[in-house]
């Protein structure tokens, strides 16, 4: 299973490092990363392979969200299929 | 990878614009539970619901977390209980209490199906069940009831219409100390769909499989936000935008429905393409109509805007799902929609206008609070008018009105939660009593010679 992790908020030092560390800790392989600034907001999107993740995906999603709250950012980890189904026919 | 804009659009729909899956509803046939002894029958009902739905809530919550999409309700629809009463006899309220016990055990927030289908006449069990509705709704919390009194094929059973006027009143009186909540859980239908996942009208039709998963989507806030981006678009642009948005909303419903069906080992039934509002700000169907250019919902032009919205939602949604059913369209429940509440409060939205709107949208006079002294005959008149609109136009219509016992026009009745609150609305009190007391049946309308 692949997941999309999004990070939106004010740019600060160490965002990428912290999210990557979370992924590494749980044996999640980051496949692709894009980041941009949209209307003054930092916006990073990661495509990650969570099939070898060492905790339940729901736990990873909770931890990602909590990490976001700590850094005052909105972080979401969601199954890739929700985006595929909505935007691809 | 999908492009950044699309990913952010999805996240924004969910986090800012209240996109959610309104309900995963498991339909369970109780025909196999019929027994000539009502106590045996009740035990079988309890056992079957608990067995079939044991993992429903847990599975819903799991999908919610994995896909990051809120799933607001997990519910159950069962075979119309009047069919079990036909076999067992006895006091139908025992079934209501059994369903309540099962709802609490499996943790769903509603079980629908305390129902009877009497469009052509009363069969064994039907009268007893209908007569017990006020007591059943007063003594349970999680049970919803519906009665189908008419259809395009059968006409309208006016004896049932007359009875239901009294039942709605009695349901309000029986729950007067609980904010008249009884009739908020009771729908009187014409052309009731057998696979509707939405309450209070959900039941599991006799033609359905033993167990099935139906999903109801939502998302008025998403449609409104999409329209806000084209303030100067013409009406063709408006229709196209609604269609595209409905497609995206429904794709999420289809995904969740298929995933829930797979995980529960139950066939996928339908996705109901409905725009279901909640009283929350930013989740209103009335505000979509206002975004199209009306000063307020209820103004002249409202029916046209709603017709466009309802049609575009279906057109967009149909291609996004492999099976579409249920009510599918826009809901206009007054007390559950912030924009409708505001329009009803200042008098822009009247019951007569709502009746016209029901001719072009998916349901009927829904969650409307009427004066506590409204007679049973006037309520029956409302039901007859709605049923006639449904019968002639081959569509589902329904009446869910709440007589606010002890309250008058302008007072407010508050149910709390998703059922919302609203003002007691003015309605025409001229008496249709002689018409209602004639009884009999309105013949089915002609379905050819359409010119």
HADDOCK unambig.tbl for C-alpha pairs under 7 A between the chains (distance, minus, plus):
assign (segid A and resid 57 and name CA) (segid B and resid 66 and name CA) 6.70 0.50 0.50
assign (segid A and resid 58 and name CA) (segid B and resid 65 and name CA) 5.79 0.50 0.50
assign (segid A and resid 58 and name CA) (segid B and resid 66 and name CA) 5.75 0.50 0.50
assign (segid A and resid 78 and name CA) (segid B and resid 66 and name CA) 5.91 0.50 0.50
assign (segid A and resid 78 and name CA) (segid B and resid 67 and name CA) 5.00 0.50 0.50
assign (segid A and resid 78 and name CA) (segid B and resid 68 and name CA) 5.41 0.50 0.50
assign (segid A and resid 79 and name CA) (segid B and resid 66 and name CA) 5.80 0.50 0.50
assign (segid A and resid 79 and name CA) (segid B and resid 67 and name CA) 4.91 0.50 0.50
assign (segid A and resid 82 and name CA) (segid B and resid 67 and name CA) 6.21 0.50 0.50
assign (segid A and resid 82 and name CA) (segid B and resid 252 and name CA) 6.50 0.50 0.50
assign (segid A and resid 83 and name CA) (segid B and resid 7 and name CA) 6.37 0.50 0.50
assign (segid A and resid 83 and name CA) (segid B and resid 10 and name CA) 6.90 0.50 0.50
assign (segid A and resid 85 and name CA) (segid B and resid 251 and name CA) 5.81 0.50 0.50
assign (segid A and resid 85 and name CA) (segid B and resid 252 and name CA) 6.67 0.50 0.50
assign (segid A and resid 85 and name CA) (segid B and resid 255 and name CA) 6.96 0.50 0.50
assign (segid A and resid 86 and name CA) (segid B and resid 248 and name CA) 4.97 0.50 0.50
assign (segid A and resid 86 and name CA) (segid B and resid 251 and name CA) 5.44 0.50 0.50
assign (segid A and resid 86 and name CA) (segid B and resid 252 and name CA) 6.29 0.50 0.50
assign (segid A and resid 87 and name CA) (segid B and resid 6 and name CA) 6.86 0.50 0.50
